[in-house]
Amino acid sequence: MKSDIEIKDDVFKIIKGSILEQSVTGKLSKTRRPNNSSKEDIIISILSSDASEVQEAYVNVNIYVADNIRDNQAEENSIRCRELCNIAKVLFKVQRNDEYRITLDKQRVLEVEGKDEHVINNRLLYKHLNE
């Protein structure tokens, strides 16, 4: 069985140096988003994990995108969100090695309450074969 930290490490390794990381303006993190960041940060977090014969975990990979401001009103930057969504879909379609398989389970674009930004929420299904 892998710990949450080890699962985050595996997902981090997939993103590190990828076209997704190269495409954003912010940081890649396994812990927290930098305080007061207005950049396109990528944050990895574990939603749930079980310890059965085939360990399954759900992992969030959130990508933050600043809104466009028009007439003093914030609106989703649809062009940028679409671009990053497509890059993430390709990267997370299927990733595998001898220990695990990662697939994109769900992708949504959500408004971030209280901020002029949206978040692309990529929910990944991580499967690890326990020995």
C-alpha positions in Angstrom: 0.0 0.0 0.0 1.2 3.5 -0.8 0.8 6.4 1.5 -0.9 9.7 0.4 2.5 11.3 0.2 3.8 8.6 -2.1 0.7 8.9 -4.3 1.2 12.6 -4.6 4.9 12.0 -5.4 3.9 9.8 -8.3 1.4 12.4 -9.7 4.0 15.1 -9.2 6.6 13.2 -11.2 4.1 12.9 -14.1 3.4 16.7 -14.1 7.0 17.9 -13.4 8.6 18.9 -16.7 5.5 18.1 -18.7 3.9 20.4 -21.2 1.3 21.2 -18.6 3.8 22.5 -16.1 5.6 24.4 -18.9 2.3 26.0 -20.0 1.3 27.6 -16.7 2.6 30.8 -15.2 2.7 29.6 -11.6 4.0 26.9 -9.4 3.5 23.1 -9.1 2.9 22.1 -5.5 2.0 19.0 -3.5 1.0 21.0 -0.5 -0.5 24.5 -0.8 -1.0 27.3 -3.2 1.3 30.2 -2.5 -0.4 33.0 -0.5 -2.1 35.6 -2.5 -1.0 34.1 -5.8 -2.7 35.3 -8.9 -0.7 33.0 -11.2 -1.7 29.7 -12.8 -0.7 27.3 -10.1 -1.1 23.6 -10.1 -1.9 22.0 -6.7 -2.1 18.2 -6.0 -4.2 16.8 -3.2 -5.6 13.4 -2.2 -9.4 13.1 -1.9 -9.6 9.5 -0.7 -7.6 6.3 -0.6 -8.4 2.7 0.4 -6.2 -0.3 1.2 -7.7 -3.2 -0.6 -6.0 -5.7 -2.9 -5.9 -3.1 -5.6 -5.5 0.2 -3.8 -7.6 3.0 -5.3 -7.2 6.7 -4.6 -8.8 9.8 -6.0 -6.4 12.6 -6.6 -7.3 16.3 -7.4 -5.0 18.2 -9.7 -6.3 21.8 -9.6 -5.1 24.4 -12.1 -6.0 28.0 -11.2 -6.8 30.5 -14.0 -7.3 34.2 -13.5 -10.5 35.7 -14.9 -10.7 38.3 -17.6 -12.0 41.7 -16.3 -14.4 43.4 -18.6 -16.3 46.6 -17.6 -15.1 46.0 -14.0 -16.7 42.6 -14.0 -14.8 39.3 -13.8 -15.6 36.5 -16.3 -14.2 33.1 -17.0 -11.1 33.2 -19.3 -12.7 30.5 -21.5 -9.9 30.5 -24.1 -7.2 29.9 -21.5 -9.3 27.4 -19.5 -10.0 25.4 -22.7 -6.3 25.4 -23.6 -5.2 24.1 -20.2 -8.1 21.6 -20.0 -7.0 20.0 -23.3 -3.4 19.8 -22.2 -4.5 18.2 -18.9 -6.8 15.7 -20.8 -3.9 14.5 -22.9 -1.5 14.2 -20.0 -3.9 12.4 -17.7 -5.7 10.2 -20.3 -3.7 7.2 -19.1 -0.4 7.1 -17.2 1.0 3.8 -16.1 4.0 1.9 -15.0 4.7 -1.4 -13.2 3.3 -0.1 -9.9 0.3 2.0 -10.8 -2.3 3.2 -13.4 -3.7 6.7 -13.4 -6.7 7.8 -15.5 -8.6 11.1 -15.8 -11.9 10.4 -14.0 -13.6 13.8 -14.3 -12.7 17.3 -15.3 -14.6 20.4 -14.4 -14.1 24.2 -14.5 -15.4 25.9 -11.3 -15.6 29.5 -10.1 -13.4 30.2 -7.1 -15.6 31.9 -4.5 -14.3 35.3 -3.4 -11.6 35.6 -6.1 -11.6 36.6 -9.7 -10.5 33.2 -11.0 -11.6 29.8 -12.0 -10.1 26.4 -11.2 -9.8 23.5 -13.5 -10.5 20.5 -11.3 -9.0 17.3 -12.7 -10.0 14.3 -10.6 -7.7 11.3 -11.2 -8.3 7.7 -10.4 -5.0 6.2 -9.1 -4.8 2.4 -8.9 -1.9 0.6 -7.2 -1.5 -3.1 -7.2 -0.7 -4.2 -3.7 1.6 -7.2 -3.3 
